[in-house]
Amino acid sequence: MNNGTAKVEYVSYLQHKGKFKGLFSWIFATDHKRIALLYLYAIATFFFIGAILGLMMRFELIAPGETIMKPQTYNGVFTVHGIIMIFMVVIPGLSAVFGNFFLPILIGAKDVAFPKLNLFSWWIFIFGSILAVASQFLRTGPPDTGWTFYAPYSTSTGTSVIMATTAAFVLGFSSILTGLNFIVTIHRMRAPGMKFFSMPLFPWSIYATAWIQLLATPIVGITLLMLIAERLFGIGFFNPELGGDPVLFQHLFWIYSHPAVYIMILPAMGVITEIIPTFCQRKVYGYKAIAFSSIAIAGVGFLVWGHHMYTSGMSENARWFFSLLTFIVAVPSAIKVFNWLATMYKGSIDIKPPFLFALSFIFLFLIGGLTGLLLGSVATNIQVHDTSFVVAHFHYIIFGGMGFAFFAAIHYWLPKMYGKMYNFRRATIAWAIIFVGFNLLYFPQFIIGIQGMPRRYFDYLPQFQPAQVISTIGGIILISGFILMVYNLVMGVRKGAPAPANPWGGSTLEWQIPSPPPVENFDEAPVIKQNPYDYK
Amino acid sequence: MSETETHLEEHRDDEASKLGMWLFIFTELLLFGGLFLVYSIYRAQYPANFHEASLELSVTIGAINTIVLLFSSMTIAMALTAMQKGNKKLTLRLIAVTLLMAVVFLVNKYFEWGAKFEHGLYPGSDLMPLLERGHLLYFSLYFFMTGLHALHIIIGMILLLVVYFKVKNGSIHIERFVLLENGALYWHLVDLIWIFLFPLLYLIT
């Protein structure tokens, strides 16, 4: 193992034999790479449960009136769809899977700072997820508040809100511990010679994200605890009948939940920033601007929560101020987009599946971002507030953004993670189906949203039916695209050709080690002398 | 032993452990920060009610508990110094005193809460909804904040118990005491939060 000249026999983390065998060698593993795969399998499962619930909603909305379920069931379905997708898929998604797997490798470390805590976070995540899913099956019925748990409805409805909020609290705790672990890892474990400004940009985005996880999550934690206490003991913090203030709940909730949007999108931007230089063989344009814009988004993201509450009763000054701050977030986001485009300029562009997903990310993120401006300004917000326009907007950002970045990341890094290649042709077809299905599903909702179709409604006026039918068809296309994509990836992992160490000609550290990586990532600690994006 | 385990053993970074603890302490402060925010809003909304309700609390009991906690913070700090000087016996004694103080605090709290319960003042009682709105919110906050704080005392006690037995069996020693240091940091946090709760609930009237 010590002589690094000849082709050394190495043990990959997949074959490595630890203290335990079989399943236990995974669920008790402290190796960050194995934990990343545990998260991947768990999150992929939850994603499909959430997607099926989403499809059920689409079928319900294919015609006015009752189609396949009762109104109360519909309320339960959209609530649980939201809880699963937000708390169990998109918030942990990129940072828990790819952050865990690639953050230590990208900074030249052997593991995260606290490997046992890392495993513990996964266990808490699974425990919280079980609680969330179990809230479905209690006798009191699934929670019907929407994933936002707005008081005072959530304190008075008879459904199993306590179970669901406890689940969100537990999942938040897992998120805090993951963020804490990453911050310490980045501060203490960078390879010799790697300064903060010679770190690749995905770790930068994970770093900004980790601070939001750490600083925002406790606030929703205490809010959910207050809500639980209110339900259990009839305390009146958020109940106007008992002297409390329901708008206070919204403030506390969005102080976390708006920054949570950036927990979802920042790592996604980080992934895109890794993919674009590799497939254009270009040095990333404006390295420092991208690094700082991550921090700026994280910082300003704490100050914009009020834009969810223009119609809840706020002072005129608060409204224009929140509107202004919301517009300011667009600046660092746009810096990133322009830098990606500038990186592509005069690059030798190699159109492969990860790059296609990255490009569609930019496209969908732009639509999501520009419609966000309509929601961020008070006047237009009041027109489209709580309509399906909002639904379309946040699906473009969260799903078109975080989701597509996730697909891009899995296509980009799968050869490294498993040491196997997938079929490019099938991946490209799957991408095309997903892209078309996505736009067909969500774009019509912008239009009917402006026309006045409210969100969360079980029934609607007949004039909205054509758009709803198109949406539902889009949903079916989207699901079939997923099935093809997952089939292709699974087949790749099981039967694909062995992947070379550096299939895309990348220059960051993960491509300098064999695929799949050895147990301790690096046989010798790498010494960093140049910038991470060492192209022409 | 496999390679992973050996590298876990080899890899030791006390600075990282301390940084991790400090970050965790930030999150705890923010958790209570949310409650302080709610407190300040309702205090501003119902100043007269808050004034009247806060007179119900016994400043004496609160003050005793403050002293008890400050004393325990001192003993745990001394335990750390004793460990740094390699005096295991003294360390164990000082941790035990700290734990004893924590018990005294909880017993005191038990009597304080018990007195309120006897008057029918507790969340979910029949009396509470009949109170004026500001009174109701004040007592709800009082029970929620001191209850959450007491829960943190218990968590801190469990942590210090683990530390105690690790010192006893020698896995925390003069060369390696970061867990004791982190336990002490957590204990100071619990103390610090009380230092804010005491004036907010008992002293400002």
Boltz contact constraints between the chains, C-beta under 6 A:
constraints:
  - contact:
      token1: [A, 18]
      token2: [B, 2]
      max_distance: 6.0
  - contact:
      token1: [A, 18]
      token2: [B, 4]
      max_distance: 6.0
  - contact:
      token1: [A, 31]
      token2: [B, 4]
      max_distance: 6.0
  - contact:
      token1: [A, 113]
      token2: [B, 16]
      max_distance: 6.0
  - contact:
      token1: [A, 176]
      token2: [B, 27]
      max_distance: 6.0
  - contact:
      token1: [A, 180]
      token2: [B, 20]
      max_distance: 6.0
  - contact:
      token1: [A, 180]
      token2: [B, 23]
      max_distance: 6.0
  - contact:
      token1: [A, 184]
      token2: [B, 16]
      max_distance: 6.0
  - contact:
      token1: [A, 184]
      token2: [B, 19]
      max_distance: 6.0
  - contact:
      token1: [A, 184]
      token2: [B, 20]
      max_distance: 6.0
  - contact:
      token1: [A, 188]
      token2: [B, 13]
      max_distance: 6.0
  - contact:
      token1: [A, 188]
      token2: [B, 16]
      max_distance: 6.0
  - contact:
      token1: [A, 214]
      token2: [B, 27]
      max_distance: 6.0
  - contact:
      token1: [A, 218]
      token2: [B, 27]
      max_distance: 6.0
  - contact:
      token1: [A, 218]
      token2: [B, 30]
      max_distance: 6.0
  - contact:
      token1: [A, 218]
      token2: [B, 31]
      max_distance: 6.0
  - contact:
      token1: [A, 219]
      token2: [B, 34]
      max_distance: 6.0
  - contact:
      token1: [A, 221]
      token2: [B, 31]
      max_distance: 6.0
  - contact:
      token1: [A, 222]
      token2: [B, 31]
      max_distance: 6.0
  - contact:
      token1: [A, 222]
      token2: [B, 34]
      max_distance: 6.0
  - contact:
      token1: [A, 222]
      token2: [B, 35]
      max_distance: 6.0
  - contact:
      token1: [A, 229]
      token2: [B, 144]
      max_distance: 6.0
  - contact:
      token1: [A, 233]
      token2: [B, 123]
      max_distance: 6.0
  - contact:
      token1: [A, 233]
      token2: [B, 124]
      max_distance: 6.0
  - contact:
      token1: [A, 234]
      token2: [B, 124]
      max_distance: 6.0
  - contact:
      token1: [A, 235]
      token2: [B, 123]
      max_distance: 6.0
  - contact:
      token1: [A, 235]
      token2: [B, 140]
      max_distance: 6.0
  - contact:
      token1: [A, 236]
      token2: [B, 136]
      max_distance: 6.0
  - contact:
      token1: [A, 242]
      token2: [B, 136]
      max_distance: 6.0
  - contact:
      token1: [A, 243]
      token2: [B, 133]
      max_distance: 6.0
  - contact:
      token1: [A, 243]
      token2: [B, 136]
      max_distance: 6.0
  - contact:
      token1: [A, 243]
      token2: [B, 137]
      max_distance: 6.0
  - contact:
      token1: [A, 519]
      token2: [B, 3]
      max_distance: 6.0
  - contact:
      token1: [A, 519]
      token2: [B, 4]
      max_distance: 6.0
  - contact:
      token1: [A, 520]
      token2: [B, 7]
      max_distance: 6.0
